[in-house]
């Protein structure tokens, strides 16, 4: 039989740095997913002159790479464990690998073709999904089991707020002649900051 669950007061949960580590990481990286999800069709239209009917393949490439990224995380982390790495070290090394993979995403702005841009953005979402899979695993590793769902929910709220903010920032940036560069720069740096 399951042991009786002892509730943890909100004040205790909110004072726990493990809670804020997860929430802060979600705040930083979820905005990337929301930005790419919302603005990619407009990016391909503005930068490459692609119409609605031409977006299918580039978008398919990007989201297929995202799916593979989520699956790849299940390959890398266990291999490090099999090599004798501690859970904490294996988790963080895996997250570092994905954080480094996303660094070139700003190059999509100056890509010579929509296919090169799609591969660059796809690599970013590949890295995002691999990083996120490990971030959820990290929450399960370090947060008491009785509050994992609550901590993940707090992270989801933070991520949705940052996603809303970057969508608005993109609109402001485009209206004021700054283009897509600021958002792609944020995307590139978010994962190393979150890992830190």
Secondary structure, DSSP 8 states (H G I E B T S, - for coil): ---------HHHHHH-HHHHHHHHHHHHHHHHHHHHHHHHHHHHHHHH---GGGHHHHHHHHHHHHHHHHHHHHHHHHHHHHTT--HHHHHHHHHHHHHHHTGGGGGGGG-SSHHHHHHHHHHHHHHHHHHHHHHHHHHHHHS-GGGHHHHHHHHHHHHHHHHHHHHHHHHHHHHTT-TTHHHHHHHHHHHHHHH-
